[in-house]
Amino acid sequence: MAWNLDARIPLTLLPDPAALAAALAAGPPAAVLVQAPPGTLPPGAVAQGSFDALMPHAVACACCQGRGPAAEALDRLFQARVRGQCRWFDRLLALAETPEATALLHAALRDDAVTAARFRLVG
């Protein structure tokens, strides 16, 4: 018998606020990631993070050498979770209403080793 244990936090991309509300109502405790600026914490969410989908440069460009805004936002949520700065969440719901936001989240999961070690795309 083969065992497969993936302890990474499940990350679901959602296209609109209605899908986010339905996902929050349907499952276990969840954190929410939205594009900046964040609004109020949606009902059913235990934590919220945000990122700016308008990047002046490519991810890890020569002048910045930083992580992308989605990877940084995911890192802040993960750190808040493990440090007890927010309620524990079992999953992360990302509101990706634009193609740019979706691309940044996919890039973070594909190209950022720390993000890929902590989160897995589902759905």
C-alpha positions in Angstrom: 0.0 0.0 0.0 1.4 3.4 -1.0 1.1 6.3 1.4 0.9 9.9 0.2 1.0 12.6 2.8 1.1 16.2 1.6 1.1 18.5 4.7 1.2 21.7 2.6 -1.6 24.1 3.1 -4.2 23.7 0.3 -4.6 26.9 -1.7 -7.7 27.5 -3.8 -8.0 30.2 -6.4 -11.4 31.8 -6.6 -12.7 34.1 -9.4 -15.1 36.3 -7.6 -16.5 37.4 -4.1 -19.5 35.1 -4.5 -17.3 32.0 -4.9 -15.2 33.2 -2.0 -18.3 33.5 0.3 -19.5 30.0 -0.8 -16.1 28.5 -0.1 -15.8 30.1 3.3 -19.3 28.8 4.2 -18.6 25.3 3.0 -15.4 24.3 4.8 -13.0 24.3 7.7 -11.3 27.5 8.9 -9.7 29.4 6.1 -7.5 32.4 5.6 -8.2 34.7 2.7 -5.7 36.3 0.3 -7.0 39.3 -1.8 -5.5 41.9 -4.0 -4.6 45.2 -2.3 -6.1 47.0 -0.7 -7.8 44.6 1.6 -11.3 45.2 2.8 -12.9 44.0 6.0 -12.4 40.4 7.0 -15.0 38.3 5.2 -17.5 36.4 7.4 -16.0 32.9 8.1 -12.4 33.9 7.5 -9.9 33.7 10.3 -7.1 35.8 8.7 -6.6 37.9 5.7 -3.6 39.0 3.6 -3.2 41.1 0.5 -0.8 41.7 -2.4 -0.5 44.2 -5.1 -1.0 42.7 -8.6 0.5 45.7 -10.3 4.3 45.1 -10.2 6.6 47.7 -11.7 9.2 44.9 -12.5 9.3 41.2 -13.2 9.6 38.9 -10.2 13.2 38.8 -8.9 14.4 41.4 -11.4 18.0 42.4 -11.3 17.3 45.7 -9.5 14.9 44.3 -6.9 16.1 40.7 -6.3 13.1 40.1 -4.2 10.3 37.7 -4.0 7.0 38.4 -5.8 4.2 40.2 -4.0 2.0 37.0 -3.9 4.9 35.0 -2.4 5.5 37.7 0.2 1.8 37.8 1.1 1.6 34.1 1.4 4.7 34.2 3.6 3.1 36.8 5.9 0.0 34.6 6.3 2.1 31.5 7.0 4.2 33.3 9.6 1.1 34.7 11.3 -0.4 31.2 11.4 2.7 29.5 13.0 3.4 32.4 15.4 -0.2 32.4 16.7 -0.8 35.9 15.5 -4.1 34.8 13.9 -6.4 31.9 14.4 -5.2 28.6 13.0 -6.4 27.9 9.4 -6.5 24.6 7.5 -6.7 26.1 4.0 -6.2 29.3 2.1 -8.7 30.9 -0.3 -7.2 33.4 -2.8 -9.5 35.8 -4.6 -7.9 36.1 -8.0 -10.2 38.4 -9.9 -7.8 39.5 -12.6 -5.4 37.6 -14.9 -2.5 39.4 -13.4 -3.4 38.2 -9.9 -3.8 34.6 -11.1 -0.4 34.8 -12.9 1.3 36.1 -9.8 -0.1 33.3 -7.6 0.8 30.6 -10.1 4.3 32.1 -10.4 4.7 32.1 -6.6 3.7 28.4 -6.4 5.9 27.5 -9.4 9.0 29.7 -8.9 9.3 30.4 -5.2 10.7 27.4 -3.3 9.5 28.5 0.1 6.0 29.1 -1.2 5.9 25.7 -3.0 7.1 24.0 0.3 4.2 25.6 2.3 1.3 25.7 -0.1 -0.3 23.4 -2.8 -2.8 24.4 -5.4 -6.1 22.6 -5.3 -9.2 22.8 -7.3 
